[in-house]
Amino acid sequence: MTYLSGNQRLLVKAIADEGIVAQPQSNDFIQKHELPSASSVKKALSSLMEKDVVYRTADGYIIYDRFFDLWLKRL
């Protein structure tokens, strides 16, 4: 995870904890996981999608790599 910024690390861990996130920029999600502002989450999410770390499904955002997802949940 060294190639991820601090905000990206926080967001990817939060998504892994939830399993699937329909609205990662919602106030509830941001407050629950102590994330930065919605604009910072949006920027981090965009970057994570470009790096193929996060994938958008019809139900929401998930961690693309299943093994990475399992590893993150153990942290």
C-alpha positions as CSV (number, residue, x, y, z in Angstrom):
1,M,0.0,0.0,0.0
2,T,3.0,2.3,-0.2
3,Y,1.9,3.5,-3.6
4,L,-1.3,5.0,-2.1
5,S,-1.6,8.4,-0.5
6,G,-2.8,8.8,3.1
7,N,-6.4,9.6,2.0
8,Q,-6.4,6.7,-0.5
9,R,-5.3,4.3,2.3
10,L,-8.0,5.5,4.6
11,L,-10.7,5.2,1.9
12,V,-9.6,1.8,0.7
13,K,-9.6,0.5,4.3
14,A,-13.1,1.9,4.8
15,I,-14.4,0.3,1.7
16,A,-12.9,-3.0,2.7
17,D,-14.5,-2.8,6.1
18,E,-17.9,-2.2,4.6
19,G,-17.6,-4.7,1.8
20,I,-19.5,-2.6,-0.7
21,V,-20.2,1.1,-0.5
22,A,-23.0,2.7,-2.5
23,Q,-22.3,6.3,-1.5
24,P,-18.7,6.8,-0.4
25,Q,-19.1,10.6,-0.3
26,S,-22.0,10.6,2.1
27,N,-21.7,12.3,5.4
28,D,-22.6,9.1,7.3
29,F,-19.8,7.1,5.6
30,I,-17.3,9.8,6.0
31,Q,-18.0,10.3,9.7
32,K,-18.2,6.6,10.4
33,H,-14.7,6.0,9.0
34,E,-13.3,9.4,10.0
35,L,-12.4,10.3,6.5
36,P,-11.5,13.8,5.2
37,S,-13.9,16.0,3.3
38,A,-16.2,14.7,0.6
39,S,-14.0,16.4,-2.1
40,S,-10.9,14.6,-0.8
41,V,-12.8,11.3,-0.8
42,K,-14.0,12.0,-4.4
43,K,-10.4,12.7,-5.5
44,A,-9.0,9.6,-3.7
45,L,-11.8,7.4,-5.1
46,S,-11.0,8.6,-8.6
47,S,-7.4,7.8,-8.2
48,L,-8.1,4.3,-6.7
49,M,-10.3,3.5,-9.7
50,E,-7.6,4.6,-12.1
51,K,-5.2,2.3,-10.3
52,D,-7.7,-0.6,-10.5
53,V,-7.8,-0.9,-6.7
54,V,-11.5,0.0,-6.5
55,Y,-14.2,-1.1,-8.9
56,R,-17.7,0.3,-9.3
57,T,-20.5,-2.3,-9.6
58,A,-24.2,-1.7,-10.0
59,D,-24.5,-1.9,-6.2
60,G,-21.6,0.3,-5.2
61,Y,-17.8,0.4,-4.9
62,I,-15.8,-2.7,-4.0
63,I,-12.1,-3.6,-3.7
64,Y,-11.2,-5.1,-7.0
65,D,-8.7,-7.7,-5.8
66,R,-10.4,-10.2,-3.5
67,F,-7.1,-11.2,-1.7
68,F,-6.2,-7.6,-1.1
69,D,-9.7,-7.0,0.3
70,L,-9.3,-9.9,2.7
71,W,-5.9,-8.7,3.8
72,L,-7.3,-5.2,4.4
73,K,-10.1,-6.6,6.6
74,R,-7.5,-8.3,8.8
75,L,-5.7,-4.9,9.5
